[in-house]
Every structure is written in structure tokens, then in C-alpha cells.
Amino acid sequence: MNPLNEKIEALGKGLGAAQVGFADLSGLPDGLNLGYPGAVSVVVRLSKGILAQMDDAPTATYFSHYRIVNRLIDEITLRVALALEEGGAMAVAVPASQSLPSVKGENPYRGLFAHKTAAVIAGMGWIGKSALFIHRDYGPAVRLGTVLTDAPLDIVAAPGKSECGSCQACVNP
């Protein structure tokens, strides 16, 4: 593995990421990659105990957990971006949860970059029938972060392919 990949993976995991992956964004349509050919994708697993407390709707404890995990992701991606920049690359840490002002007729909840795009291209999972990212080990119980970069990272993973098959669990409550 490329020493830069190893350094970034160790940094991300050392800060609390469950997995760090690398994505080649050069094949995305113009503008979607914001001019960056690659990305570092960060996965943080959600607490099983907190998720188990939910029945029909998120709990107050879940909302707190969600905010804490987003802060953790933002710290991990900022530190990864700064490490990449120290090595001479350009990098942008995309906020874990950000809604940009909507343009008339657009989705009002869109962000700067769709984290699940980088995670799928990095081979860490797929998009389920519910449109959620499904991690190959943790299912949908994850939050994602992304660092867009021009760093010379090795991309060794193939994009994730759906393993949902005929399962309808996420669309039929």
C-alpha cells in the first residue's frame, strides 16, 4: 500500500474511524467532484446500544449521539485534510452534516458533496433500496465523512455493488 494511504488510514482510525477508504472521483460528471480527482472516505459506526433504544422514532439520546458523531467526523476529516495539505496536496473536509441554501426547484437538504458517493466508489458498501448507504459490515448504522483531495493516493477498491437482492426490510416496515 502507498505510504500516504497507510498514514491517512492510521490517522483516521486513530481518531475513531471504523474504516477509511480511498475513492477515485475522476469518473464523476463535471462539477460533482468539485474539481478534485480523489477522496478519502471515513466511516464512523453508530452505537448499537443507542440504536436499540429506538422503536418508532429517534430518541433524545439518539439526537445527542448524532451530533457527537458528526463532531467526531468533522474532527477526523479536518485532521486528515490538514495532514494531506502538509504533504503538499490540496484538500477540503466536507462537513458531516451540512445543508446548503437551496436553489429554486432543488433538494433543500443537499450538501456540498454526497458522502455516500465517495464511500460506494471506495468499495465500502452500496446504496440500499431505501437510498441509504449500507456498509458491508455495519449495515446502515454508520455516519460518513469525506475529504476531497488531489493527493496521490492509491485507489485499490472497486465500487461497492448492492447485496440487497430480494430483501425489502428497509422499505417495508
N, C-alpha and C positions, 0 to 999 in steps of 0.2 A: 504494500500500500504506500502511496505517496506520503512522505513525511508530513506535509502540510495537512493532508486528510487526517493522519494519526493525531497531530497536535490539536486540530479543531474538534475531533471526536472526543479526545481525552478531556479537553476543556469543557465541552458541553456536558458530558456525563459527570465530570467532577463537580459541576454546578447544579446537578439534579435532573438532567435529561435522562429519560429511559432509553432513548435512541437518538442518534444523529445520523442523517443521511445526506447524500450529495446528488443534486439534480442538474441535468443539462437542459437549460431553458431555451437554447438556441432554436429549437424547432417550434416554439410557440408563435402564433400570429403576431405581426408587428404591434408593438405597444404593450402587449400583455406582460412581457418580461421587463418592462421599464428600461430597456437598453442594457440589461445585464445578462450575460450568457449562462450564468450558473447560479445555483442557490445551495445554501446549507439549510436543511430541514430539521427541525427539533421537535421531538415528541416528549411530552410530559404526561405521565399516567395519572388519572384521577383516582382518588381514594375509594377503594371498594366499600369501606365502612360508611362513608358519607353517601355514596350512591345507593347503598342498601336501605338507607333511611327514607328514600323517596318511594311513594306509591303512585299517585296520580299526577303530582306536580312537584317542582323543585321546592326544597325546604329553605328556611333562612340559613341553615348551616351550609347547604349546597351553594347558595349565593355568595357566602363569605369564602368558601373554598374556591369557587370560580374566580373571584377577584384575586385571591392569594396566588393561585396557579398562573393567572395572567401576568401578575407582577414578576413571578419567578421566570416565566418565559421571556418577558421583556428584559430582565437582567441577563439571562443566558444569551439571548440574541445580541444584545448590546456588547457584551464582553467578547463574543465571537466576532462581531463586526470590527471592534477595535483591534483585536488580535490580527485579523486579516489586513487591516489598514497598516498596522505596524510592520507587516511584511511587504508593504508597497502596493497592495490591492485597493480598489475602491469597494466599499460595502455599505449596504443600507439594511438596518434592522427594521423589519416591518412590525409595527405594533401588533401584539397578540389579539387585541380586540379594539378595533377602530372602525367607526362609521364615518365615511366621507360625506360631505354635502351632496345630496342627490341632484342630478341633472334631470330636467323635466322628462318623465317617462322612464327613468332608470330605477333600478332597485335602490331604495333609500338606505339599505343596510350593507351596501358594498364597501369593501375596504380597498386599501392601496394595492394589494395583491392577495389572491386566494391561496391561503396556506396549504389547503388540501391539494392544490395543483402540484406544488413542489414535492409534497410527501408522496403522492402517487408516482410522479416521474422518478423519484428516488427509490422506488420499489418497496416502500414500507407498508403499503396497503392499497386499498381500492375505494372507489365511491360506491356505496351501497344503494339499494333501491329507494332509500329514504333521502338520498342526496348527501348523507353524512359520510365523512371519511371513516373507513373501517380499518383499523390497524390489524396486521396479521396475527399479533399476539394478544393485544388488549381489546380488540373489538372497537366499539365506538367510545369507550371510556378513556379518551385522551383529549388533550388540547395540543395545538400545533403552533409553532413559530417558524419564521423564515428570515434568512439573511440573504439578500440578493448581492451578488458579487461578480467581479471579473477575475478573481483569484484563479490560479492554475491548479484547480482541484481535479483529481481523477474521478471520473464517473464510471462506476463498475456495475451498478444495479440496472436491471431492466424495469420499465414501468410496471406497477402492480396491475394484475388482471383480476377482475371480480371473481370471488369464490362463493358468491351468494347462491348460485344455482337456482333451485326452485323455492328456496327459503323465502318466506314472506313475513317473518317475525317483526321486522321493523316497520312494516307498512300496514299490517293487520293486528291492531292491539288486542 
